[in-house]
Amino acid sequence: MHIENLTVRARLRAPWESIDLGTALARQYWLPLFLVWLLPAALLLASLAWLLPEHPGWSLFAVWWLKPVFDRLPLFMISRALFGAPVSALAALKQFFAQNRRDWLAWITLRRLNPTRSFDMPVTVLEQSSGAVRSARLGVLHRKHASAATWLTLTGIHLEGLFLIAAFILIYLFIPEQVAANIDWLPILRNDTLGLEWLSNVLYLFIMAAVAPFYIVSGFCLYIGRRIELEGWDIEIQFRDLAERHQRKQQPRRGVAGGSGTVSLLLLFALFFSPLAPAPESRADALETPQQAQQHIDEILAGEDFHQIEQINGWRLKGWESQEQKIPEWLIQFIEWLFNRSFDTDDASDSNWGAVIAGLIEILLWIGVIAGLIYLGWRHHDTILKHLRWQPRSKPKAAVPETLFGLDIRQSSLPDDVCAEVQRLWQAGEKRASLSLLYRATLSHLIEDFQFQFGDHLTESECARLVHRRQQEPAEHLPPVTVPLSRFVQQLTTDWQQLAYAHRNPIDARIHALCQKWQEVFRNDR
């Protein structure tokens, strides 16, 4: 498996995004996948129909139970197609017994009802893993995507059932009313008609074959997505592309041959004059015998570096002996009161256990009623306090900032007619100052009139989201935000960010429209 031949983009995907990718691939290769699943299954159903003509139900059950056997050929085909080596349907059919050689018995016995079958099968078919290696591999793969694989199986089961019902309804709609009125439906519903039952088996076989490619390919893409996440295929492909790009950029230089000849001459010159150089002093006296080396090792091991003693202080629980707990006095008194209340004193020999149980049930009911009242009071305490006209203490007003995003947002810094000044600055060519004034005035009104608590820790987009959130979820003790005001703040924030950071000026008509909107949403402005 060569990841550089991967025909889809190797990137991190969410589980349901991987399933969507599998659905798209299944649509592209649906016909060959449908054929390689259908032909072996149809051959088996035809053989069972010849051997067991009186038992159509058991024949269909055998085909359904052997689904893991038929799923391997579509998995084999899509695995080759995904890595740039597509296989034809005829070539895949020739590989039927070769692909079902490993773990086929386990897949139709112990693992048959495994809800993550489409996600687990590539480990057996493609990685050829078994035993403890397979279990360890599945343990890693299942840490994230097992839930999505289970839901994929449940979705496939429901799709097969819905398609079968839809097929029966479609067939019924094509029957003329005169013919349908004379049909005796009771034998059909009781499965007393073998011909119709075999026909329904064939219909369900085609439905299973039609759904199987989507189920198998989606599970395989879920497996591929998990491997990309674990093994970093996307990073490896990027590194390989960088290496190939670097190799293409490197070209042979003209001076390489001459440089190599010069280096060779220097090496020959060094070898020729090396005997004339003074020989280094012999260091044979520094060598140690094995006994001396062992003694040296023992001295090092006996040193302080290998015999450090560390003292650690800390708290821990003391050991104590278990003491028998006495029954609480209040519990004894409660039991005595319950028995005295329930037993008939005139006939003490016959204990009225029914009365005792009734007393316990009564006490539990009273506890339940009290608990329910407490829960309802806590759950609806806001509504209760509102009806009682109790208002919480108003919080002290937060200090109004003077600057925000480097802009002066004080009311005193704004002109009397904001829109007129904005239009004048815009016509004078001072684009940034014009839109900055409109944005400053908007922030100032939002803080003063609508009690927004903007701070330097927020960005322009986060301030706009706070305005939009209050428009969707109005607060009880804060001025509401209308839909036009929320839209205006979003539009103005976008235009301001485009001008301030991307240096893209809006058109003149846009500024005129923003000023009109500003006057509409802040109509109380002077």
N, C-alpha and C positions, 0 to 999 in steps of 0.2 A: 504494500500500500504506500504509494508515493504521494505525499501531501501537496507537492508542488503541482500535481496534475488535477487538483481538486477543481471541479467545474463550478462550484458555488463559492461565494466569498467567505473566507474563514474569519469569523469574528464572533464575539460573545453574543449569544442570543438567550432570551428568556425561554423557559420551557414551552410556553404556548406559541412563541414566535418560531421555534424549531418545528413544532407541529404544523404551523401554517406553511413553512417551507416544504415539509413533507407532502402536504396536500397539493402544493403547486407542482412538485416533481411527479407525484402520482398522476396528476392530470396530463402531464407531458408524455409519460411512458405508460399510460393506462392500458392500451390495447395489448401490447406484448405481455405485460404483467398479468392482465386478465386471462390471457390464453394459457400461459404456463401454469396458472393456478387451476383453471377450469378443466383442462384436458386430463390430467391424472385423476382428479376428483370425479369427473364424468365417467372415466373408464372404470373406476371402483364402483360407482353407483350402478352402472350397467351390469357389472359382474354380479353384484348383490341382487339386482332385480332378476337375473337369470337363475341364481342359486336359491333365493328366498322370495319367490313371487308373492307369497301370502303375507309377508311381513315388511311392508313398505316403511313403517315407522322405525324398526330396528335398522333397516338399511340406511335411512337418512341419519339416524343417530351415529352409526359407524363413520359416515363421511364427516359429520360435524366433529366427532371425537378426534379424528385424525387431521384436524386442521393444522397442527404444528408441522406435520409432514409436508403438507402442500405449501406452507408459508415459506419454505426454505428456497425454492426456486425464484420467486419474486425478490426475496432478499439478496440472493446471489446476483441477479441481474442488476438491481439498483445500486448495489455496492460497486459493481464494475462500471456502470454508467456514471456514477458520481465522481469517479477518479479517472475519467477520460478513456476508459476501455470498454465501450458498450458491447454487450453480448446479444446475439439474436435469440429469438424464442426457440428455434430449433436446436441451437447449440446448448441452450439452458436445459431443454428437456433431456438431452443426452447426459446431462450431469445430475439427473434425478437421484440415482442410487449413490453416486459419489457424495452428494451434498447431505444425504440422509444416513451416512455411515456412522457418524459420531453422536452419541447420546440420544439416539432416536427412541429407545425404550423409556428413558427417564422423561422425555417430553410428552409421551402419550400415557404416562402413569402418574408419577409423583408431581410433575410440573404442569400437568394438563390444565388445571384450573388456576394457574398462576396469573394474577391480574396484570402483571407487568411483562407478559410474554413477548410482546413486540420490542420491548426495551432490552430484555435479557438475551434474546436469541442471537444477536450479533456477537456476543461474547463466545458462544459455542460455535457458530457457523464461520465467523470471520477470524476470530482470534484463536480458534481451536483450543480453547481452555477447558479444563475439566477438573473435578475434584476440589481440593483445597485452594488451588490457584483460582478457579472459577468463583468460588465462594468469596475469597478475598477481593477479587476484582468487582464483583457485584456489590459487596459492602461499600466500596468506594463510590461506585456509580450511583447507588441508591440514596446517597446522603442528601441529594437535592431533587432529583427528577423522578423519584418513584411515585410521588403523588400524581404528577401529570401523566405518567404512563398508566396508572390505574384508571384515571378518568378517561383516558383515550380508549381503554378496553370497554368501559361502561358505555361510552358514546357509540362505539362500533356495534355493541350488542343491541342497543336501542335503535340504531339506524337499520339494522337488518330486520328487526321486528316491524318498524314503521314501513319500510319498503314492501315487506310481505303483505301487510294489511292494505297498503295503497294499491298493490298489484291486484289483490282480490276485488277491491272496490272498483278498480278500472275495468276488470273483466265483467263485473256485474253491470256496470254502466253500458257496456256494449251489447248486453242481452236485451232484445225487444221486450216491451212490457207484456205483450200477449204470450210470449214464451215463458217469461219469468213468472207469470201468474199461474201457469200450469205445472211448474217444477215442484216436485216434492222435496223440500229442503231438509226434512228431518233425517233421512239416511245420509245426506251429505254432511250434516253437522255431527252425526254419530260416527263418521268415518267408515260407513258400511260399503262405500263404493270404492273398490280397489283402483279402478282406472283414474278417478279424480284424485285419489290420494297419491298415486304415483306422479300424476301431473303436477300436483302441488309440491312434491319433492323435487321435481326437475326445476320448477320455478324458484324454489328456495335455494337450490344449488347455484342458479345463475345470480341470485341476489348475493349469496356469500362470495362468489367469485368477483362480483362487481365492487363490493365493499372492501375486500381483502387488500387490493393495492394501496388504498388510502391508509388502512390500518398498519400495514407492514412498513410502508415508506415513512409514515409519520413517526413510528417507533424507531426506525433506523436513523432518521434525522435528529430525533431526541438523543439517541446514543452518540451521534457524531457531535452534536452541540456540547454534550457533557465531556467528551474527549478533548474538544477544542479548549474548553475551560480548564481541564486538568493538565493538559500537556502543552498548552500555549502554542497551538499550531499557527495562530495568527502572527505571533511574534517571530516564530521560526521562519515563516514565509517572508516576512519583512526583512529579516536578516539575510536570507538567501538572495532576495532581490537586490539588497545593498551590495552584497559580495559580487554578484554578477555585474552590476553597474560599475563597480570599482575595477573589475577585471577588464571590462570593455574600454574604460577610460585609459588604462595603462597601455602604452604603445612602445615598441622598441626604439631606443635612442641610438643615434649614430655613434656617440662616443663610447658605447659599451665595449665594443671590440677592442679599441685602442686602450681603454682603461684596464681591461682584463690582461692585455699583453704587458702593460707596465707593472701590474701587480705580480705577474709571473717572473719578470726580470728581477724585481726586488726580492722575491722569495729565493731565487737562485743565488743572488748575491749574499743573502744572509746565510744560506747553507754552506757556501764556499768559505766564508770567513768565520764561521762559528767555531772551528777547532782552535783558532788563534785566540779566542776570548778566554780569560781566566776561569777555571772551573770553580764552582761554589764549594764551600767547605763542607766536608762530610758531616752528616748529622746522625751517624749510626749510633752514637752514644745516647741519643734521645730515645731509642727503641726500648721497649720493656718486654720482659719475658711474660709468658702467660700467668705465672705465679704472682709476679709483681702487679700485673694488670688486675688480677682477681683481688689482691690485697687493697689496691687502690679503690676498686669498686666497693668493697666492704667498708672502707673508711668513709666513702661518700654516703652510703646508705645508713651508716650509723650517725651521721651528722644531724644537726638541728633541723635542717630543711625537710627531712623525712620523719621527724618525730615532734611535730608541733602539737602542743596541747592547748586547746581553746576552751575557755570557760564561758558559758552562756547562762544568763539569769533570766527568769521568766515566771509567769504564773501558770499553775496547773491545778486541776481539781484533786483534792485528797480522796483516797479510797475510803469508803465507808461500808459498814455492814448493813444489809437490808433489814429494816425494822418492819414489823407487822403493823399495818395501819389499822387503827381502831375505827369502828363504824361511827360516823358523826351522830351526835345526840339528836340533832334536829331530824335526821332521817328516821331514827327509831321512833321519835314522837309522831312523825307523819304517818308511818306505817300503823302504829297503834290507833291513831285517830281514824285512819281509813278502815281498819277492821272493826273498830267499835261502831263506826257509822254504818257499815254494810251488814254486819252479822245481826241476826235476830237473837236478842238476849233470852227470849222465852224458849228458844229451841237451839241451844248452843251446840248440841251434838251434830246437827246438820249444818255445815258451813255453807253459807249462801255465796258461793264463788261467783255466781252471775252478778250479784250486787257489787262485789269487789271490782270485777272487770268493768261494770257500768260506771262505778265511781272513778276508776282510772281514765276511762274514755271521756267522762265529763270534765275531769281536770285537764286532759290534753286539749279538749275543745276550747276551754276557757283560755288556755295558753295560746292556742292558735288564733283566737279572736283578738287577744291583746297584742300579739305579735303582728297580726294583720293591720290593726289600727295604727300601731307604731310605724309600720312600713308605709302605709298610705299617708300618714302625717309627714313623714320624711320625704316621700316621693313628691308630694304636692305642696310642700311648705311655701314655695313662692306664691302659688295661687291663694293659699290661705292667708298669708300675710298681706297680699294685695287687697283681698276682700275686707280684711280687718283695718285697712287704710294705715298700715304701719310702714313707714318709709325708713330705710336705713340711713345712717348718718352719711351726709355727703362728704366725699373725700376731699381733702384740700386740693385746690386747683394747682396743677403742675406749672412750674415756671415756663413761660413762653420763651422759646429760643429767639435770639436776635438774628442769627445767621444759620443757614442750612445749605449744604453743598457749596459753601463759599459765597452764597447769595444773601443779601440783606433783605430780610422778610418782615421788618418792622412796618407797622401801619403808617408811621410818620415818614418813612422813606418813600412812600408811594405818592404819585401825583393825584390831584383831585379827579381828573378824568383819565383813567388808565388806558382805555381803548384809543382815545385820541392821541395820547402820547406814543402808544405803540405804533399807530399808523404813521405818525410824523417821523419817528425814528426809522421805520422801515423805508419810507420814501426817501429819507436822507441817505440811505445806503448803510446804516448801522444795523445790520441784520441781527447780529448776536445780542446787542443791547436791547433791541425791540422785543425779540422773543423772550429774552431773559426777564424783562420787565413784566410781561404777561405771566410768565411762570412764577415769578416772585409774588405777584399779586394773588395768584391762585393759591399758592401755599399759605400765604398770610391769611386769606379768608377761610381756608380749611381749618387752620389752627384756631383762629379767633371765633369764627361763627359756628363751626361744627365740632370744636373741641377735640381735634385730632392731636395726638401726642407724637409728632414726628421728631426724630433725633438724628444726630450725625451717624449713628450706627446703621441707619437704613439707607438703601439706595433709592433712586427715583422710581424704579419699577416696583420696589416693595411698598413705597408710599401709595402708588396707584393701586396696588393690590389691596391695601388696607381700605381704601375708599370703596373699591368694588365689593369687598367682603361685607362692609357695613350696609351696602345697598342690598345685598342678598340676605344678610342676617342682621336686621336692625336691632340695636341695643335699646333697652327700656329707658334708660336715663340719659341718652345721648341724642342729639338732633339726627333725624333720619336723612339718608342720602337718596336722592332721586336717581332714576335711570339716566336722564340726560346729563346730570352732573357727573355720574360715574363714567359715562362714555366720553364726555368732554375732557376729564382729567386723563383718561387713557390716551386720547388723541394728542393732547398737548404734551404729555410726557414723551410719547414716541417722537413727535416733531422736535422737541427740545434735545433729546438724546441724539437724533440724527444730526442736528446742527452743532451741538457741543462737542461730540466725540468723533463723528464721521465727517464733519464739515460739509454737510449736504443741506443747502438752503431750501426751505419749502417755497412753493410758488406764491405769487402775490394773492391769488384768489384764496389760497389756503389760510393766509394770515387774516384776510377780511372775514372769512367764515369763522375762524377761531374767535375773533373779536365779537362777532354777533352772538356766538354761543356763550361767550363769557358774560355778556350783558343779560342773556336770558337766564342763565343759572345763578348769577349773582345780581339779581335785579334790585336788591336793596342797596347796592353800591352807589356812591354819590356820582 
